[in-house]
Amino acid sequence: MRRTTSAVIGIGEVPTGKYPERSELDAAVTASREAILDAGLSPRDIDMVLPVGALASRHFNVDLVFSRLCEELGMNRSAKMNCQIMAGGATSSAVLAVADALIANGQAKRILCVHSDAVGSLPRQAGIDLFATTGVSEEWEAPFGHNMNAVGALASQRYMYETGTTEAELAAVCVSLRKWAMLNPNAMFRTPLTIEDVMGSKLVATPLRAKQCNMLADGAAAFIVADAAEAGSHCEMPAYVRGHGSLVTHYSISQERDLARLGFPEAAREAYAEAGIGPDAIQLASIYDAYPVWPLMSLDGLNLCRGERAGAFVAAGETSPGGSLPMTTNGGMLSQGHTGVGGGIAVMVEAFRQLMGKAGERQVANLVNAVETASGGTWMDSHVTILSREAA
């Protein structure tokens, strides 16, 4: 177990959906200001800005790299550094790990991490072109029609074969996430969803159907990471960073040796050991989704289902509101919306929100410890982060 060195003390987020009239910069500034105010700080109290990569606009992404946010937020000649972090869907865990390390090494005391993108407002074909072949090998996979939906489908088929998971249980993941999204005013999809709705939707890539594939959306979220020693003076209930675990397993999905598990078992063991707690202490799972198989795989790797199959556990309502293990309580990318790299940021921010007691109607009672997961590209890496209301 390691000593806790950092905590999240402020969060901000704008509604997720299709907002063609809202610029990425406006959304980024709004989310950042909200996080700074939530922490009881001013912009000039921030030492460093770690903007996350944006995909829809090359121009906006370059602005993020070149300190545009520092100027817009009034940080000129006060911020020490602006440096972009990018690891695809794994960026939530990556940017938090970098911020945690910078604070532990004394390089900063307060760091703003922020994401903003408008992939939902891209022209339809541009969005398809951007995501369909991202992470797919141009030499060995793309020429044969391989695409991102096929990646999710291949993993789903292997996972179902090895675990006995049914198509209805995969659909139950979407239903569980939608129940949480219906309580989330920032979610893109808030109408009721049933297993029959999911299984009756168009077949996209066997066994995945349209309502099991994420929808692109515009969104922005931000959070402030601070030195754990001062976190309590800024925030009534900080979210302390207790442990990280991670493992890169492949680039091309064809090179993954264990499609039913990826690297989550190894990452979970590392994170639990660093945090000094085990799966029995976890009361909230904030799990990266994108396709319904990934939450099931993560639940298995984290050993959170108390001996049950993950599919049966979710289908029994254990991860839904009122269940024994609330999971991804913002609705995840399948219901809050897939904002590119920001889908994972929103899942992480929701974990912070819950630990800080700010989740409103979604608030998990008596919450102490939470786990967050992330994965990027074709699920090339597996990340597990343990968060808590208690420092070590």
LUMLUMTI-685022 format. One line per 8 residues: number of its first residue (from 1); their letters; for each residue x, y, z of C-alpha. Coordinates in Angstrom, 1 decimal. Each point is the difference from the previous one (the first is absolute). Layout:
# LUMLUMTI-685022
NUM	A	X/Y/Z ~ ...
END
This chain:
# LUMLUMTI-685022
1	MRRTTSAV	0.0/0.0/0.0 ~ 1.3/3.4/-0.9 ~ -0.6/3.4/1.7 ~ -2.7/2.1/-1.6 ~ 1.5/3.0/-1.7 ~ -2.9/1.6/-2.0 ~ -3.8/0.5/0.0 ~ -2.6/1.5/-2.3
9	IGIGEVPT	-1.6/3.1/1.5 ~ -2.1/1.4/-2.8 ~ -2.0/-1.2/-3.0 ~ -1.8/1.6/-3.0 ~ -2.0/-1.3/-2.9 ~ -2.3/1.2/-2.8 ~ -3.0/-2.0/-1.4 ~ 0.8/-2.7/-2.4
17	GKYPERSE	-1.8/-0.3/-3.4 ~ 0.0/1.7/-3.4 ~ 0.7/3.8/0.5 ~ 1.2/1.3/-3.4 ~ -0.5/3.6/1.2 ~ 2.4/-0.6/3.0 ~ 3.7/0.3/-0.8 ~ 2.5/-2.4/1.5
25	LDAAVTAS	1.8/3.0/1.5 ~ -3.2/1.3/1.7 ~ -0.7/-3.5/1.4 ~ 3.6/-0.3/1.3 ~ 0.0/3.4/1.7 ~ -3.4/-0.6/1.6 ~ 1.0/-3.4/1.4 ~ 3.4/1.3/1.2
33	REAILDAG	-1.5/3.0/1.7 ~ -2.6/-2.2/1.7 ~ 2.7/-2.3/1.3 ~ 2.2/2.9/1.2 ~ -3.0/1.6/1.8 ~ -1.1/-3.3/1.4 ~ 3.5/-0.3/1.6 ~ -0.3/3.5/1.5
41	LSPRDIDM	3.0/1.2/-2.1 ~ 0.7/2.7/-2.5 ~ 1.6/-0.8/-3.4 ~ 3.3/1.5/1.2 ~ 0.1/-2.6/2.8 ~ 0.6/-2.7/-2.6 ~ 3.6/-1.1/-0.6 ~ -0.4/-2.1/-3.1
49	VLPVGALA	-2.6/-0.8/-2.6 ~ -0.2/-3.4/-1.6 ~ -2.4/0.2/-2.9 ~ -1.1/-3.3/-1.5 ~ 0.2/-0.7/-3.8 ~ -2.9/1.0/-2.2 ~ -1.0/-1.9/-3.1 ~ -2.6/2.0/-2.0
57	SRHFNVDL	2.0/3.1/-0.7 ~ 3.8/0.1/-0.7 ~ 0.0/3.7/0.5 ~ -1.6/-0.1/3.4 ~ 2.3/-2.8/1.0 ~ 3.0/2.1/-0.9 ~ -1.5/2.8/2.1 ~ -0.1/-2.3/2.9
65	VFSRLCEE	3.6/-1.0/-0.5 ~ 1.1/3.7/-0.3 ~ -1.5/1.2/3.3 ~ -3.2/1.6/-1.3 ~ -1.9/-1.0/3.1 ~ 2.6/1.7/2.2 ~ -0.6/3.3/-1.8 ~ -3.8/-0.4/0.0
73	LGMNRSAK	-0.1/-0.8/3.7 ~ 2.3/2.9/1.0 ~ 3.0/-2.1/0.9 ~ 2.6/1.8/-2.1 ~ 3.3/0.4/2.0 ~ -1.4/-2.0/2.9 ~ -0.3/-3.6/-1.4 ~ 3.3/-1.8/-0.1
81	MNCQIMAG	-0.8/-2.5/-2.7 ~ -2.6/-1.0/-2.6 ~ 0.6/-3.6/-1.3 ~ -2.5/-2.2/-1.9 ~ -0.5/-3.6/1.1 ~ -1.5/-2.5/-2.5 ~ -0.6/-3.7/0.3 ~ -3.3/-0.4/-1.8
89	GATSSAVL	-2.7/-1.4/2.2 ~ 2.6/-0.7/2.7 ~ 0.8/3.7/0.4 ~ -2.2/0.4/3.1 ~ 2.3/-2.4/2.0 ~ 3.1/1.3/-1.8 ~ -0.5/3.7/0.7 ~ -0.9/-0.7/3.7
97	AVADALIA	3.1/-2.2/0.4 ~ 2.2/2.8/-1.5 ~ -1.6/2.6/2.2 ~ 0.5/-2.2/3.0 ~ 3.7/-0.5/-0.8 ~ 0.6/3.7/-0.6 ~ -1.5/0.8/3.4 ~ 1.9/-2.8/1.8
105	NGQAKRIL	3.2/1.3/-1.5 ~ -0.6/3.5/1.2 ~ -0.4/1.5/-3.6 ~ -3.5/1.3/0.7 ~ -2.6/0.4/2.7 ~ -3.1/0.6/-2.1 ~ -0.6/-1.4/-3.6 ~ -2.9/0.6/-2.3
113	CVHSDAVG	-0.8/-3.0/-2.2 ~ -2.6/0.7/-2.8 ~ -1.5/-1.5/-3.0 ~ -2.3/1.4/-2.7 ~ -1.0/-1.3/-3.4 ~ -2.8/0.3/-2.6 ~ 0.1/-3.4/-1.7 ~ -3.8/-0.2/0.2
121	SLPRQAGI	-0.3/3.0/-2.3 ~ 2.3/-1.3/-2.7 ~ -1.6/-0.8/-3.4 ~ -1.2/-3.6/0.1 ~ 2.6/-1.4/-2.3 ~ 2.8/1.9/1.7 ~ -1.0/-1.6/3.3 ~ -0.1/-3.4/-1.5
129	DLFATTGV	3.4/0.5/-1.7 ~ 1.5/1.3/3.3 ~ -1.1/-2.9/2.2 ~ -0.5/-3.0/-2.3 ~ 3.7/-0.7/-0.6 ~ 1.7/1.8/2.9 ~ 2.4/-2.5/1.5 ~ -0.5/-2.5/-2.8
137	SEEWEAPF	3.2/-1.1/-1.7 ~ 0.2/1.6/-3.5 ~ 2.3/-2.8/-1.2 ~ -1.6/-3.1/1.4 ~ -3.6/0.7/1.0 ~ -1.6/2.9/-1.8 ~ 0.4/-1.5/-3.5 ~ -2.3/-2.8/1.1
145	GHNMNAVG	-2.8/2.3/1.2 ~ 0.9/-0.2/3.7 ~ -1.5/2.9/2.1 ~ -0.7/1.1/3.5 ~ -3.4/-1.6/0.2 ~ 1.7/-3.3/-1.1 ~ 2.4/0.4/2.9 ~ -2.8/0.2/2.5
153	ALASQRYM	-1.8/-2.9/-1.7 ~ 3.1/-2.3/0.0 ~ 0.6/0.6/3.7 ~ -3.7/-0.5/0.7 ~ 0.0/-3.3/-1.8 ~ 3.1/-1.3/1.8 ~ -1.3/1.2/3.4 ~ -3.4/-1.6/-0.5
161	YETGTTEA	1.7/-3.3/-1.1 ~ 2.3/-0.1/3.1 ~ -2.5/1.1/2.6 ~ -3.4/-1.1/-1.2 ~ -1.3/3.5/-0.2 ~ -3.2/0.4/-2.1 ~ -1.0/2.7/-2.4 ~ -2.7/1.0/2.5
169	ELAAVCVS	2.6/0.5/2.7 ~ 2.0/2.2/-2.4 ~ -3.1/2.0/-0.6 ~ -0.6/0.3/3.8 ~ 3.2/2.1/0.2 ~ -1.5/2.6/-2.3 ~ -3.3/0.0/2.1 ~ 1.9/0.4/3.3
177	LRKWAMLN	2.0/3.0/-1.5 ~ -3.2/1.6/-1.3 ~ -1.7/-0.2/3.4 ~ 2.8/2.1/1.4 ~ 0.0/2.4/-3.0 ~ -3.7/0.7/0.6 ~ 1.0/1.5/3.3 ~ 2.8/2.1/-1.6
185	PNAMFRTP	-0.9/3.4/-1.3 ~ 3.2/0.1/-2.1 ~ -0.7/-3.3/-1.8 ~ -0.7/-0.1/-3.7 ~ -2.5/-2.9/0.2 ~ -2.6/0.1/2.9 ~ -3.0/-2.0/-1.3 ~ -0.7/-3.5/1.4
193	LTIEDVMG	1.7/-2.9/-1.7 ~ -0.9/-3.7/0.3 ~ 1.9/-3.2/-0.9 ~ -2.6/-0.5/-2.8 ~ 0.8/3.4/-1.4 ~ 3.7/-0.8/-0.1 ~ -0.4/-3.5/-1.5 ~ -2.6/1.3/-2.5
201	SKLVATPL	2.3/2.7/-1.4 ~ 2.0/-0.4/-3.2 ~ 2.8/-2.6/-0.1 ~ 3.3/1.8/-0.6 ~ 2.7/-2.6/0.6 ~ -1.0/-3.3/1.5 ~ -0.9/-0.1/2.8 ~ -0.1/3.8/0.4
209	RAKQCNML	-3.1/2.0/-0.9 ~ -0.5/3.7/-0.5 ~ -1.0/0.8/3.6 ~ 3.2/-1.8/1.2 ~ 2.2/2.3/-2.1 ~ 0.9/3.4/1.4 ~ -1.3/3.3/-1.5 ~ 2.4/2.9/-0.6
217	ADGAAAFI	-0.7/3.1/1.9 ~ 1.3/3.4/0.9 ~ 1.2/0.6/3.6 ~ 2.5/1.4/2.5 ~ 1.1/-0.8/3.5 ~ 2.8/1.2/2.3 ~ 1.4/-0.8/3.4 ~ 2.6/1.5/2.4
225	VADAAEAG	2.6/-2.2/1.6 ~ 1.7/1.4/3.1 ~ 2.6/-0.9/2.6 ~ -1.7/-2.4/2.4 ~ 1.4/2.0/3.0 ~ -2.0/3.1/-1.0 ~ -3.1/-1.7/-1.6 ~ -2.1/0.2/3.2
233	SHCEMPAY	0.4/3.8/0.1 ~ -1.6/0.4/-3.4 ~ -2.6/-2.8/0.0 ~ -2.3/-1.4/2.6 ~ 0.3/-3.6/-1.5 ~ 3.0/-0.4/-2.3 ~ 0.4/-3.0/-2.2 ~ 3.4/-1.5/0.9
241	VRGHGSLV	2.1/-1.8/-2.5 ~ 0.9/-3.3/1.7 ~ 1.5/-2.3/-2.7 ~ 0.6/-0.6/-3.7 ~ 0.6/-3.1/-2.0 ~ 0.5/-0.3/-3.8 ~ 1.2/-2.2/-2.7 ~ 0.4/0.3/-3.8
249	THYSISQE	-1.0/-3.2/-1.7 ~ 0.0/0.7/-3.8 ~ -0.5/2.6/-2.8 ~ -1.8/-2.2/-2.5 ~ -2.9/-2.0/1.5 ~ 1.3/-3.0/-2.1 ~ 3.1/0.0/2.3 ~ -2.0/-0.2/3.2
257	RDLARLGF	0.5/-3.5/1.6 ~ -2.9/0.2/2.4 ~ -3.0/1.7/-1.5 ~ -2.3/-1.0/2.9 ~ 2.2/1.7/2.7 ~ 2.5/2.4/-1.5 ~ 2.2/1.5/2.7 ~ -2.6/0.7/2.7
265	PEAAREAY	0.9/-2.8/2.4 ~ 3.6/1.1/0.2 ~ -0.8/3.8/0.1 ~ -2.6/-0.7/2.8 ~ 2.5/-1.9/2.1 ~ 2.5/2.8/-0.3 ~ -2.5/2.7/0.9 ~ -1.5/-1.9/3.0
273	AEAGIGPD	3.5/-0.6/1.4 ~ 1.0/3.7/-0.4 ~ -3.2/1.1/1.6 ~ 0.2/-2.5/2.8 ~ -3.6/-1.1/-0.5 ~ -1.7/-2.9/-1.7 ~ -3.1/-0.5/-2.1 ~ -2.2/-0.5/3.0
281	AIQLASIY	0.5/3.6/1.0 ~ -1.2/1.4/-3.4 ~ -3.5/1.6/0.1 ~ -0.1/1.6/-3.4 ~ 1.4/-1.1/-3.4 ~ 0.5/2.8/-2.6 ~ 0.7/-2.2/-3.0 ~ 1.1/1.0/-3.5
289	DAYPVWPL	-2.6/-1.4/-2.4 ~ -0.3/0.9/-3.7 ~ -1.4/-3.5/-0.7 ~ -1.8/-2.1/2.7 ~ 2.6/-2.8/0.1 ~ 2.7/2.3/1.5 ~ -1.8/0.7/3.3 ~ -0.6/-3.8/0.4
297	MSLDGLNL	3.7/-0.7/-0.7 ~ 1.0/2.7/2.5 ~ -2.3/-1.3/2.7 ~ 1.6/-3.4/-0.4 ~ 3.5/1.3/0.1 ~ -0.8/2.2/3.1 ~ -1.6/-3.0/1.7 ~ -3.1/2.0/1.0
305	CRGERAGA	-2.8/-2.5/-0.7 ~ 0.3/-2.1/3.2 ~ 0.5/-3.2/-1.9 ~ -2.8/0.6/-2.5 ~ 0.4/0.2/-3.8 ~ 0.2/3.7/-0.8 ~ -2.8/-0.3/-2.6 ~ -2.4/-1.6/2.5
313	FVAAGETS	1.0/2.6/2.6 ~ -0.9/2.9/-2.2 ~ -3.2/-1.7/-1.3 ~ -1.1/-0.5/3.6 ~ 0.0/3.8/0.4 ~ 3.1/0.1/2.4 ~ 1.6/2.8/-2.0 ~ -3.2/2.1/-0.5
321	PGGSLPMT	-1.5/2.6/2.4 ~ -0.8/-1.8/3.2 ~ 2.5/-2.8/-0.7 ~ 2.8/-1.3/2.1 ~ 2.8/1.5/-2.2 ~ -1.0/3.2/-1.8 ~ 1.9/0.1/-3.4 ~ 0.8/2.9/-2.2
329	TNGGMLSQ	-2.6/2.2/1.5 ~ 0.1/2.7/-2.6 ~ -1.2/-2.4/-2.7 ~ 3.3/-0.5/-1.7 ~ 0.7/0.4/-3.6 ~ -2.9/-2.2/-1.0 ~ -2.5/2.5/1.6 ~ 1.7/3.2/1.1
337	GHTGVGGG	1.7/0.0/-3.4 ~ 3.4/-0.7/-1.6 ~ 2.0/3.3/-0.1 ~ 3.1/-1.6/-1.5 ~ 2.8/0.0/2.6 ~ -2.4/1.7/2.3 ~ -2.2/-3.0/0.5 ~ 2.4/-1.4/2.5
345	IAVMVEAF	0.6/3.5/1.6 ~ -3.8/0.2/0.7 ~ 0.0/-3.4/1.6 ~ 2.9/1.0/2.2 ~ -1.5/3.4/0.9 ~ -3.2/-1.9/1.0 ~ 2.1/-2.0/2.5 ~ 1.4/3.2/1.4
353	RQLMGKAG	-3.5/1.5/0.2 ~ -1.3/-3.0/1.9 ~ 2.9/0.0/2.5 ~ -0.5/3.8/0.5 ~ -3.7/-0.5/0.8 ~ -1.1/2.0/-3.0 ~ -1.9/-2.5/-2.1 ~ -3.5/1.1/1.0
361	ERQVANLV	-2.7/-2.5/-0.8 ~ 2.7/-2.5/-1.0 ~ 2.0/0.3/3.2 ~ 1.1/-3.3/1.4 ~ -0.5/-0.1/3.8 ~ 2.8/-0.6/2.5 ~ 2.6/-0.1/-2.8 ~ 3.6/-0.2/1.0
369	NAVETASG	2.0/-1.8/-2.7 ~ -0.5/-0.1/-3.8 ~ 1.8/-1.5/-2.9 ~ 0.4/1.5/-3.5 ~ 1.2/-1.8/-3.2 ~ 1.0/1.2/-3.4 ~ 1.4/-1.4/-3.3 ~ 1.1/1.6/-3.2
377	GTWMDSHV	0.0/-0.7/-3.7 ~ -1.0/-3.6/-0.7 ~ 0.1/-0.5/3.7 ~ 3.8/-0.1/-0.3 ~ 0.5/0.6/3.7 ~ -1.7/-0.6/3.3 ~ -0.1/2.6/2.8 ~ -1.4/-0.3/3.5
385	TILSREAA	-0.1/2.9/2.5 ~ -1.1/-0.2/3.6 ~ -1.6/3.1/1.5 ~ -1.1/0.7/3.5 ~ -1.4/2.5/2.5 ~ 2.8/-1.1/2.3 ~ 3.7/0.7/-0.4 ~ 2.7/-2.5/0.9
END
